Amino acid sequence: MRITVEIDAKQVKKIQKLTGQKKKSPALNQALADYLREQEKKALLAKVLAGRTDYSLTNDQLEESDLYETH
Protein backbone atom coordinates (compact mmCIF):
# COMPACT_ATOMS: atom_id res chain seq x y z
CA MET A 1 0.00 0.00 0.00
CA ARG A 2 1.29 3.44 -0.80
CA ILE A 3 0.77 6.39 1.53
CA THR A 4 2.30 9.80 1.88
CA VAL A 5 3.66 10.73 5.29
CA GLU A 6 6.04 13.33 6.67
CA ILE A 7 8.98 11.67 8.43
CA ASP A 8 12.01 13.46 9.78
CA ALA A 9 14.99 12.78 7.49
CA LYS A 10 17.32 12.25 10.45
CA GLN A 11 15.01 9.59 11.85
CA VAL A 12 14.85 7.81 8.49
CA LYS A 13 18.65 7.77 8.31
CA LYS A 14 18.82 6.34 11.84
CA ILE A 15 16.29 3.65 10.91
CA GLN A 16 18.30 2.80 7.80
CA LYS A 17 21.44 2.49 9.88
CA LEU A 18 19.78 0.39 12.59
CA THR A 19 18.08 -1.96 10.13
CA GLY A 20 21.04 -2.18 7.77
CA GLN A 21 18.78 -1.30 4.85
CA LYS A 22 20.08 1.11 2.22
CA LYS A 23 16.68 2.00 0.77
CA LYS A 24 14.07 3.90 2.73
CA SER A 25 10.98 1.75 2.10
CA PRO A 26 12.56 -1.56 3.16
CA ALA A 27 14.08 0.14 6.21
CA LEU A 28 10.76 1.61 7.31
CA ASN A 29 8.91 -1.66 6.61
CA GLN A 30 11.42 -3.59 8.71
CA ALA A 31 11.26 -1.07 11.54
CA LEU A 32 7.46 -1.18 11.52
CA ALA A 33 7.41 -4.99 11.49
CA ASP A 34 9.93 -5.12 14.35
CA TYR A 35 7.89 -2.63 16.38
CA LEU A 36 4.65 -4.56 15.86
CA ARG A 37 6.32 -7.87 16.77
CA GLU A 38 7.66 -6.34 20.01
CA GLN A 39 4.23 -4.96 20.92
CA GLU A 40 2.64 -8.39 20.32
CA LYS A 41 5.29 -10.03 22.54
CA LYS A 42 4.68 -7.50 25.30
CA ALA A 43 0.92 -8.00 25.11
CA LEU A 44 1.24 -11.79 25.26
CA LEU A 45 3.70 -11.63 28.14
CA ALA A 46 1.41 -9.28 30.07
CA LYS A 47 -1.51 -11.71 29.60
CA VAL A 48 0.58 -14.68 30.71
CA LEU A 49 1.93 -12.89 33.78
CA ALA A 50 -1.57 -11.74 34.71
CA GLY A 51 -2.87 -15.31 34.37
CA ARG A 52 -5.37 -14.31 31.70
CA THR A 53 -4.42 -17.02 29.25
CA ASP A 54 -4.24 -20.79 29.12
CA TYR A 55 -0.66 -21.02 27.94
CA SER A 56 0.19 -24.60 27.02
CA LEU A 57 4.00 -24.38 26.77
CA THR A 58 6.13 -25.70 29.60
CA ASN A 59 8.70 -23.42 31.20
CA ASP A 60 11.49 -25.20 29.28
CA GLN A 61 9.65 -24.73 25.97
CA LEU A 62 8.99 -21.08 26.78
CA GLU A 63 12.65 -20.46 27.59
CA GLU A 64 13.67 -22.05 24.27
CA SER A 65 11.36 -19.72 22.35
CA ASP A 66 12.12 -16.07 21.56
CA LEU A 67 9.09 -14.64 23.36
CA TYR A 68 11.25 -13.07 26.05
CA GLU A 69 13.85 -11.74 23.64
CA THR A 70 13.82 -7.99 23.10
CA HIS A 71 15.93 -5.78 20.93
Stockholm file with secondary structure:
# STOCKHOLM 1.0

chainA/1-71         MRITVEIDAKQVKKIQKLTGQKKKSPALNQALADYLREQEKKALLAKVLAGRTDYSLTNDQLEESDLYETH
#=GR chainA/1-71 SS CCCCCCCCHHHHHHHHHHHTCSSHHHHHHHHHHHHHHHHHHHHHHHHHHHTCSCCCCCHHHHHHSSTTCCC
#=GC SS_cons        CCCCCCCCHHHHHHHHHHHTCSSHHHHHHHHHHHHHHHHHHHHHHHHHHHTCSCCCCCHHHHHHSSTTCCC
//
